[in-house]
Amino acid sequence: MKTLAALAAGLLLSAGSIAPAHAFTPGGPFTLIGPANIAGVVSVACTASFTATGTPGAGGMITGVVFTGGAGVCSLIHATNLPWAMTPTSTSSVQVSNVGLTFPATCGPATVTADWDNTTGRLSLSNAAVGSCHVSWALSSNPPQTLP
């Protein structure tokens, strides 16, 4: 009986040391800003600015998206289906769900898998299919975030 009690106590102690899911650290509100290319009916290079929030012990949400540049064409691109859920799947990969754009047709919704670089705090996506469009971006986090 003592052995069973010792085993149960050991399991309870070790349960507290189980590593949490990958999460944006330090979390809280942050922005993701950088170049983005959207190819639909036409192809355009823009600057993207995403408003995001990281949740300690979990992923995050993109709650706002603005595109600028491209001689004014980028301001015609609008995000749909917000918020977009960000789910870190490792220290170098983030799944972004429910991504949708209007440009000028509807693109998405789609789930895309983006690369994450802990050294630079950058979220990168290369030629991902979002419905009938293809999207690329290289967005830096501010304040810097990591995925431990």
Buried (B, 14 or more C-beta within 10 A) or exposed (E): EEEEEEEEEEEEEEEEEEEEEBBBBEBBEBBBBBEBBBBBEEEBBBBBBBBBBBEEEBBBBBBEBBBEBBEEBBEEBBBBBBBBBBBBBEEEBBBBBBBBBBBEEBBBBBBBEBEBBBEEBBBBBEEBEBBEBBBBBBBBBEEBBBBE
